[in-house]
């Protein structure tokens, strides 16, 4: 554990980010650059995000090279996603300079702010981004560190002038235990990251349960999350049709979801959102509850919710022509897959839904292969790509075929990224989904280009 007591942000002039291209790391880099600090970093791949960081004035390189690291760095920030064998990581550890994990830095920021944290195995990016938009649209100029690119702001970092800060509380590697939020929501506690926690019980007790104990004033729990939780903090429940804060009378009208929001102080009638799926109604319920408890004017919530455009790669409509619809989604857990597929089926009834799924991590594929199979069986046609390994080495016997063997769907196949476009040429595409948290996003542009040509 790093010695936080020796770290002060006041004197910092230059920072080095090891793994700067990550969504959480880049948000922190933007935070410090806004304060006039020089930012340097390494990442293994140049992406649209890293290109934007460079355009904003950061200096980034993509080949591990200790000689490329400036000598006058005041603080090193790293992500566990970078393997310990990385040559730069080895040099940085030997340098004797202060080193903090991304989560530790975010924790320090949270201790000096009025922090609202959103946790959960899924729903945290959508909810924290929606919350940020609601706060700012109701006059609360919050700062936010988000796990996705907010389409309303075109960034994962939003600089504000008030003392409120919105953060995602990441359960991976127990990162959220560094936070000290004033208000917090836990969206879901489905099994995930079992490579870290060991089993679901330990994830609940040593992960989400421990995080809940750190909340200072108000904890908002989804109906099924931590049912036996007890602590000093005041606890509220939220959900669909049930809870202290609840969405009721839910229906679809003219391509939008409409619902009433009931809360202890009253009711907001006929709120509208263009975000698809009932899971996003639940996300909105949590976001509105948190916003109200941070002081948002209830009368201004309506327009804020309607104007919320969503997040890049969260059911993002890439292309919608006369015959073909193409949607891209970050879903990488069975529950998220089901939510995305069911949202597509609800929005496009009686149309053929084709899904392309890239499994993320060998360990997650091993642990949830049956859940992935069940979710993909809800498609009309499924294409499964090779597993994206991220930080992991291959696990013997774990591959994409493991998922296909458990699927009951007739139309299913495995493709590589290289063979995918040719495979699509053999299909009749109606509604297409790309799903996954790896590098499947690099296929979005070529897929979109091919589908646009098909519409001509």
Buried (B, 14 or more C-beta within 10 A) or exposed (E): EEEBEEBEBEEBEBBBBBBBBBBBBBBBBBBBBEEEBBBBBBBEEEBEBBEBBEEBEBBBBBEBEBEBBEEEBBBBBBBBBBEEEBEBBEBBEEBEBBBBBBBBBBBBBBEEBBBBBBBBBBBBBBBBBBBBBBBBBBEBEBBBBBBBBBBBBEBBBBBBEBBBBBBBBBBBBBBBBBBBBBBBBBBBBBBBBBBBBEEBEEBBEBBBBEBBBBBBEBBBBBBEBBEEBEEEBEBBBBBBEEBBBBBEEBEEEEEBBBBBBBBEEEEBEEBBBBBBBBBBBBBBBBBBBBBBBBEBEBEBBBEBBEEBBBBBBBBBEBBEEEEBBBBBBBBBBBBBBBBBBBBBBEBBEEEBBBBBBBBBBBBBBBBBBEBBBBBBBBBBBBBBBBBBBBEBEEBEEBBBEBBBEBBEBEEBEBBEBEEBBEBBEEBEBBBBBBBBBBBBBEBBEEBBEBBBEBEE
